[in-house]
Each structure stands twice: as C-alpha cells, then as structure tokens.
Amino acid sequence: MTLTPDMLRMLVARALASRADELSCSECDAQVDRFAEMALAGLGAAEALPLVEEHLSGCPVCREEFEALMDVLRDAARAEQPWWRRLLSRE
C-alpha cells in the first residue's frame, strides 16, 4: 500500500492528537457493549464513558462495529415488544 499525501497528513494529525489515556481498539471493544446499552437506555453513555466515546468518534472501524451492535440491540428490543407495538413503531 502506498501512502498518499492525504493519508500521511491524517496519520500525522492523529498521532499529534493522541493522548496517553486514550483507549486502544481492544480496550474500546471490551467496554462498547456497556456503552451501547447505556446509550439505548438514554443514560448518558458519553458522559459515563468518555474515553469510549472519544475512541468511537476517531476510529471508523470501531464506530462501524458499534453501529452494527446498536442495530442488533434495537432489533432485539423491538422483538421483545408486543406484536401491536411493533406494528405501530413501523409507521
């Protein structure tokens, strides 16, 4: 893979913006399920787990996995609702 000037600028910018206390992808992955459940419950996940929020905002791979998890959790929550409520929520 050849680095383009834009890719190199992005890498340098991310390296300069990094902090000692930021999470790695594996550390984020270990906490993302709790973050997602809090977010779905409206419990202020970003305030409770700011390092996870920060990682998700800067890592497209982890963000994509988080969005997929949110979709699965939303679908599971809908499946637990009575049939008539699921019907109404489609409108």
N, C-alpha and C positions, 0 to 999 in steps of 0.2 A: 504494500500500500504506500502510495506517495502522498506526503503531506502537502496540501495546498497552503498558500499564504493565509487564507481564511481559517483553515483548520489549526494552523500553527498559532495564529492570534488568539483563537478560542482556548487552546491549551494553555498558553501563557497567562491569559486572563483568569482562567480557573485556578491555575497554580498560585497566582498572586492573591486571589481572593480566598484561598483555603485558610482554615484555622486549625489550631491544634485540637480543639474539642469537637470537630465535625465527625459525623458518622461515616463509616465505610459502607459499601453496599451490603455486606453481610450483617453488619450491626443494624442497619436500617431494616433489613429483611426480618431480623429477629423481633422487631418491635412494630412492624407495619400492620399486623393483624389487630393488635390492640388499638393502634391509631385509627384504623378503618372502622372498627366497632364504635369507638368514641365519636368519630365523625358522623356515622349514621344515626347515632343516638342524640346528636346535637350537643355533645358535652364539651365542646371547645378543645378538640384534639390538638390544634396548632399551639394553643397556649400551654396545654399539659405536656406535650412532647415537641418542643420547638426544634430540636435537632433533627427529628424525623421529618417535620415539615420543611425544614431548610434543605435536607438532602433530597426530598422528593421534588422540590422546586428547581434543583440544579442537576438532577440526574434523569435524563429521559428514559433510560431503561427501567429504573426503579419506579418512575412515575407511571409508565405503561403497565407494569405489573400491579401497581396499586390500583389503577383504574379498573383493571380486569378483576381484581379482588372485590372492589366496590360493586361491580356489576353482578358478580356471583352472590354477594351478600344481599343486595337489593332483590334479586330474583328469589333467593331463599326466604326473605321476609315476606315477599308477595305470596309465595306458595303457602305460607302459614296462615294467611288471611282467609276468612270465609269466602266461598265462591262469589257471592254477591258483591263483596267489597273489591275483589279482584276485577270483576266486571266493571264496576264504577271507576276504578283507577285507570282504566284504559282510555277513558274519554279525554 
